Amino acid sequence: MPKRIVVTGIGVLSPIGSTKGEFWNNLCEGKVGTKQDVQAFNTEKFDVHIGGEVKDFDPNPFFEHLNPNEFGRTTQLAVAAAKMALQDAEIDISELSEEAAVCIGTTMGNNSVIESHHNLLEQENKPADPKFISHYPLNMISAAVAEELECEGTCMVIPTACAAGNYAIGLGKDLLEDEKAKIAIVGGADAMSRVIYTTFHRLGALSEDASKPFDKNRNGINVSEGAGMLILEEYEHAMKRGARIYAELKGYGLACDAHHPTAPHPEGEGAVHAIQEALRDARLSLDDISYINAHGTGTRANDHTESIAIKTVFGDKAETIPVSSIKSMLGHTMGAASAIEAVCCTLAIYESVIPPTMNYEEPDPDCVQNVVPNKKLLATVDYALSNSFAFGGNISNIILGRCTHA
């Protein structure tokens, strides 16, 4: 009998809210958090100036053992979201420290460290503090979370770009099923980065307005930042300690079609494989899925090929399953994207509400048609599929479901 893995804690920081309640309420009300000019760096040399940033974030309350000023913003966001999730799960980590795993996905890591160093050299002709620079490597993100939360189990960072959060969630599931951990703190984090902003600008993929996924007139993404974390644990362990269970992590699927460094496979080959693998791992049929949380970046290529993949897998049923993209409100939070979307799916199941796709005005006949437009949908969500695609063909999908008690 396979082990059942459940979600018992949630932590999130995003451009529309930095607590679970604020995030969920604003998401359901359709608040768009990407219409403001970026403050993290000067955008005067770009044609586009807007993005999504976490507002009024003070890392100090989340750091008890480490000095937050020695770490980049991605690490700060990751520590904060992880601590939120642990508090939400009401777990005493001191009793589980050696069996607590940390798995975090990211795209840019602490690139803000190098950017800050560059700014100091250019503006003041001096380097950044060596200790600050020493926390630049990707592994320092999970290491800081583990040290701050006093977790002594498996500690991993997964840098599979914009699909990294779901990769980390899948790894956490494996560790629990293989009895290599009792709890897993999983998710993703990325801070606003001048480098990634420049990258998407050079690709011509930035939108001058709020992103409009699946809309016929969509024209690109909004670069954003944030962090999303989940506490995973085995069902019996959660029940024994009387935990609140939000949802059950049923399965995940991975793929890498390696079609192109930045463009998706034109027929969605990797996406099709990953969705099918997630269904197989979850032991579910096509008819079981009641909500699809789309990768939905708002670019011409992604939304079209994602639609092809959904139609290929689900056939005629593709036009009856509600689909939404919360990137229409959050923008693209890079390595945090799929983790925050996992938070969304978890709460959609728990609250029986499907958040909308905002800014949706004109359907694109080449895309999925059953998009939830501009207003939340009250509906029972038994099983939610969350799609996550990344550069290089990295693809990771997860399926979450309503937890039924045996």
Beta strands, then each sheet from edge to edge (+ up, - down):
strand 1: 5-13
strand 2: 100-105
strand 3: 155-158
strand 4: 183-190
strand 5: 226-234
strand 6: 247-256
strand 7: 291-293
strand 8: 323-324
strand 9: 353-354
strand 10: 377-378
strand 11: 383-386
strand 12: 394-401
sheet 1: 3+ 2+ 4+ 5- 1+ 6- 12+ 11- 7- 8-
sheet 2: 9+ 10-
end
